[in-house]
Every structure is written in structure tokens, then in C-alpha cells.
Amino acid sequence: MSSVWLIPALPLAGALLNILFGGVIGRRAHWIAVPALAGSFLASCAVFARVWNGDAFTTTLFPWIVAGDFETAVTAHVDPLTGVMLLVVTGVGALIHLYSVGYMHDDPGYARYFAYLNLFVFSMTMLVLAGNFLLLYVFWEAVGLCSYLLIGFWYTRPAAAQAGKKAFVVNRVGDFGFGLGVMWLWTALGTLDYAAVFKAADTLPPATATGIALLLFTGACGKSAQLPLHTWLPDAMEGPTPVSALIHAATMVTAGVYMVARSHAIFERSGVALEVVAWVGVATALFAATIGLAQTDIKRVLAYSTVSQLGYMFAAVGLGAYAAGIFHLVTHAFFKALLFLGAGSVIHGLGGEQDLRKMGGLSSRMVTTTITTTIGALGLAGLPGLAGFFSKDEILAAAYGSGHRVMWALLLLGAFFTAFYSARLLFLAFYSAPRMTKEAAHHVHESPPVMTLPLTALAALTVVAGVALGIPSEHGTRFARFLAPVFPVPEGGHGGLIALMLLVMAVVVFAAGVVLAWFMYMATPVDPQAIGRPRTPLHALLLHAYWVDALYDRAIVRPLLALSGFLARAFDLGVIDGLVNAVGRAVVAWAGSLRRLQTGYTVNYALTMLAGAVLALAFLLSR
């Protein structure tokens, strides 16, 4: 049991040491943070070994809240799903911590950075380990706080400070709904423990289950950047690139997918809620993929790709293919973390340049980065044999097999867009002719081994994960069979010609996207300035991300700001301050009236005393 609590305890200890003694530790902060994550990963491996055969256990650390009829404790619930999530969070987290040693080596906030990173991993592991919805909610908020701190890490940059605030505010919108869902769950069932809630989920009226599920999903939309709460994640790229890899690709943004999958009993009781989850996922997958087609900032391409791939995960869990959704979560953590770290290596080698229009020709100068990033991009695009191909194919097959043919067609179209923008990124950054200045080209260099080693490890995982876990069979994939104690195994399935047809369609879509990108960006020289210049209204629409931010600014932000200003002037100053000032003026006036009685003449005081005595005597005689 003790090994379970080592998983969050080690990163928490690392965070506290770097917070309290960062000024003394300084540039040696990674000697605390990286071993803490390595130890947490080893503890996760030990826990994973315990659930390898499908076992599950719950352990209580200590009682937490006892108030009347409400009792809850800090508990850890460990099952195969928990084991998978812990390996992803701590394993990918350890690689990103190691990468950060090279990427952040010159930053003045070195110790603070590793403290925040350790604190985030502590919060995320506790979110995954939580055995009840209240503990889940607490650390749901904690990872949001850590995200705010890391996005705004370079807080002296106005854009970074604004991005941190935007992420915090948008997530609060979703978290408000999530909190209401948790409270409604308590009032409906009288408990928040996972085991009791999921056992009693069948007793919920369908309308109640729908309300609770949709409120919980509201929180998932905020945390996992689904429509319409997706706008914060692209701006979050203002944070350090390793932060983007850890929080906005591999771990935190997948918390919503994990929560919906974990709470599938409630969503299944509703039925309607699962359809909503699936359609929101499909819409987000297609919407974000189209935006990624036209972006010129390498990190923003990957950001919109992340939003799109999260949509695929939600589509899967909404269709009841929970294992497929979690499998895509795992493979996405590998290849998208690899892509972000590869982008960081490019940015590092180009002295901070992020514009794809000013790259090109890097394949001969940054060999390791080129090879590993190419593997990551092809994994994202769905090259047969790589991890992303198997996990995405499972989702497409689930959509087709469940009779949702429109969803399948839209997701297939999104896969085509994914292949196109993945190949476009590779061609513009690595394989096309150089477009940077001569001075910038002179300084291009490969990243140090401390950065390329994590790239190599993630590339290897992208290559082997699909073949090792995702090959389908009559009884599902090996990954689905491992998660069978947690998720119901979907009945039926397609084999023979239908399975072959779906497989061929996926391969054709991948090839079509790559070939189209090659014709547009490699077959003939491309004017760098033409890449980001809108040539048609549709191109302008995609470049500006459908103007959703501008719409929100005009429809929500500005009206609320104007209303706040009006209330500040009219209500706060006019009513609240007016009442307080009126009381003050009344006291001053009353005191001024009384002051007139204090004349300072003894004869006046004597006459007043005599008048009082006469009045008292008259009162007594009148009785």
C-alpha cells in the first residue's frame, strides 16, 4: 500500500524543497525534481504490477471531512485504468522534466519552474488516484492552478500573463458546472465514493443522471478544451514548450476524458449525455483540425491539433468505446509530447524562432530532432504501423460499427486534415529549402543529449505502442482486454470485408493528406509570405480561427466589462458607498447639533441644570 502514496508524495516533496529553498538550490533544482519524478514513475510501475491481472484495491490515507451526515476520506482507488494513467503521467512527466534541464538552463526562474512542474505532477497523480468525487474535484482545481502558474511562468511578458488569466477564467466556467454536478450527485445518492456512486447509478432517474452527467461534462469541456470552451489552449502556448508538452498534450487536458470514462456508469444511465459527448467531440475534432491547416506558428499548429485529438477521444467515450478513447489518450501522450518537445528543440536551435515561414532546411542540421519529430508527426497523421494509426482506427471502427455513419464520415474527414497539417509542418520546418536569415542559419544547432534522449524515448514508444497493444482481434485489442475489468467490452464488431474496408479507407486518407501537402509545399517553391497571407475568405476564416475569440470578446467580455464598470460606478459608488457616506454625514450632522450645546459658559450649564431639576420636580408632582 505504501508504494501508492509514494507516487504523489515524491513530487510533492520535490516541489516543497524547491519552493522553500529555491534561492539556495538555484541551478541544482533539477537534482531534486528529476529524481522525484523518476522515483514516482518507479512507484507507479510497482502499482501497475499489482493490477496487471485486473485486480483493484482502495486504500484510505486518513479521514478528511466529517460534518453531520457527510463523511469523506482521502482515499486512493487503484485499478487497471488508474495504473495506465499513472504510467502516462509519471513516465512522460519524467522525460519532460529531463528535457527541461536543457531547455530551461538559462532561465532565471529555474528553481521556481521545477517547483511548479513537480507540484503539477503531484496534483495530477492525486486526481488520477482519487477514490471519490470530492477529492477528484479538489485536485481538478489544483491542476488548473498549476496550469495557470506554468502558462504565465514568464509573467513579465504581457502575452503570457494574459494567457494565464484566460486559461484560469475559461476553466472556471467549466469548473462551476463540474462543482454543481458533484453537489447534485451528493444530494441524489448521499455519497461521493466511486464504488457506492457507480453501484447506485442505476437507481438514478434518467433525467437526474442526464443533468449530473452534463454538468460533469461541462467541467470536462473546460479542462479538455472542447467546444465552446476551447479558446484558452492555443493561447496557452505562451508558456515554456516543455509545459505545453506535459500539461497541454499528455496529461492535464486529458483529465476530462479520464473523468468521463471513469464515470461511464452515470453517463450510460442517462444515454442522452453520451450522445452529447460524442457529438461535441466530433464537432471539436473537425473544427480544430480545419484551423490547424492554416496556422503559421509551429506551436499553435500543435495546439489546435491537440484540441482536435481530444475531440476524437471524447467521440470514442461518447460512443461507448471507452478503451479505444483511453488508448488514443495514451498514444497521443507519446506522439504529441514528442511533437511539442521536437518543436521546442527547433525553437531552441533557432534561438527562439517559432514561425514556420522562417524555418526550412533543418533536416541536415538537426538530424535527431528531424527523425524523432518526423516519427511523431507520422504517428499523429496515422501512418500504418505507428501508434496513432491503431488508436485512431479503433475510434473510426467504433463509430462505423455503432451505426453512427455521419460521425464516422466526419471523423474520417478530420483524419485527412490531420494528415495534411502534420505533413505540412514537417515540410515547412525540416524538408523544404531554408527560409531563415543567414545569421539565423549560421546559429542552427542540434539540441544537447539531455533534450534529444527524451525525444528518442518518446519516438520509440510511438513506434512500438500500437503494435504491442493495439492490434485488433476477435476479443478486442490487448489494451481493451487489459481494461475489461473497468469498462464493458463492446458487443459485436466488424470483421472480414468491412474491417478491411475501414482499414483501407484510413490508409487512403493518410496518403491523400500527405500527398496533397507535398504538392502544395514541396513540389514547387513556396513564397514564405504567401503562406500566412489570406487568399480567400475561407483561408482568412481559418487563419483567424473562425474569429471565435473576437466573437467572445464582443459578445461576452466587453458587455460584462461594461456592466462591471456601470455597477462599480452606479451601484458600488452610488448605492453602497452612498449609504456608508450618508451614515457618516448623519453622524457628523448630529454631532454638529450637539456641539451647539457646548457653549463653554458656566451660567448656561447652571441654567440647564436648573431647568432639568424643575422638569424632574414637575414630573414627580404631576404623579
Salt bridges, closest charged atoms under 4 A:
ASP79 OD2 - HIS77 NE2 3.29
ASP79 OD2 - ARG262 NH1 2.55
ASP106 OD1 - HIS105 ND1 2.93
GLU141 OE1 - ARG172 NH2 2.78
ASP175 OD2 - ARG172 NH2 2.42
ASP175 OD2 - LYS223 NZ 3.63
ASP235 OD2 - LYS166 NZ 2.69
ASP235 OD1 - ARG300 NH1 3.54
GLU268 OE2 - HIS264 ND1 3.61
GLU275 OE2 - HIS404 NE2 3.03
ASP355 OD2 - ARG357 NH2 2.93
ASP549 OD1 - LYS166 NZ 2.45
ASP553 OD2 - ARG558 NE 2.83
